[in-house]
Amino acid sequence: MKTKTNTKKSLSFDQYANKYDAWFMENENLLKSEVALVAHALGNPGRTLSIGCGSGLFEYFLKKDFNIEVNEGIEPSESMTEIARKRGMEVRIGTAEESSYGEEEYDTILFNGTPSYISDINTAFEKAYYALKKGGRIIVIDVPKEGSFAMLYNLAKTVGSWEDIVFKGVKPGSVYPIEFVKDANWRTTLEKADILKSIGYINFYYAQTLTKHPLYSNEEFEEPQQGYEKGDYVAIVCEK
């Protein structure tokens, strides 16, 4: 990897790969809500490439709970890649910006939870555009910067810890590991949509989940809802 930013992010996920999965398993309803949103956005995806597939945790539950198979991935972290491969995925090590996706190979390209860890999002979305078949779909899912989760995370990033008094009574019982918070750069939903439109993507659809405050987000499972105005996990679906 060429850039210091991407190297730093990869090192964080290499060092704390098991911590990533453990956090999601501790937040079971949150995980189920997010997986359901990904499944809702994917539908019948055909041949799918997951960019930044991490440990393959979401892909595992997509197959287990929704019979949706996403077997191919790209992931910069070697530790994450090792776990994903053990879960049956075919994963190439590399970044979204620098990897070669092929040309008109895929029906769907999935960016699930990864845009905030991609430095050059324009390049990543452009590469996906050329790798999609005509009429193929890109699915971009992430924590939106305007949402309460991102606001909480950005505060933790500024403070540098979850232990500050400012978080008393407002942070969830099991918080997202600070190592991953520090490496993220969240973007608004409309910012990402504008980039996608400038590249040439069309026929936009939005869906969302996690509509409660972060403190209460793991209390119960949420079905996906159409739109993007109130969710803390938002899917943008559009076509080539």
C-alpha positions, 0 to 999 in steps of 0.5 A: 500500500502506498499511502500512510493513511491506508497503511495505518488503517490496515495496521489497526484492523490487522492488530484488532481483527478479533476485537472487530468481530467481538464488538458486533457479536456483543451488539447482536441486535445492532448486527442483525439490523445492519445485516438485514439492511445489507440483505435488503439492498442486495436482493438477488445480487448475482456475482458480487464483489465485496470491497473491504469485506473485513473478516467476512462476518456480514457475508457469513450472516447473509448466507446463513440468514438470507441465503445470499451468497457473496463469495468474493472480496478485496481487503487490505488487512491480512488478519481480516483476510485470514478470518474471511478465508476461513469463512469460505470467501475468496479474498484478494489483499489490497485497497479499494483504490489500488486493486484491479477489479476487472472490467464488466465482470460483476453484477453487484459491487458492495461497499459495506461499512467501508467508505469511511475507511477509503481515502480516495472514494472517487477512485474506488467508485470509478473502478467499481463503475468499470467493473460492473456489467451494464445495468449492474449495481453498486451498493454503498452502505455506511454510517452517515456523517450527519447521523448521531452515531457518527457525531458520537464517534467524531467526538470520541475521535476528537477527545481520543478516548471513550473514558472522558466524562462527556460520554457519561450516560450517553455512550452505549454499553459496548462502544465501537473500539476506539482504534477503529473510530480514530481511523475513520472519516465519515461522509454524509449520505448526500456527499457520497451520492453526489460523487456517485452521480458525477461518475455516471451512476443512475436510478438511486434508491435509499434504505436505512436502519438504526433509527434510535439514539446510539444508547438504545440501538441494540435494544431490539432488531429493526427492519430496514426502512426506505429513505435516509433521513433518520437512520444511522446506517444508510444504504445507497443503491444505484446502477451503471 
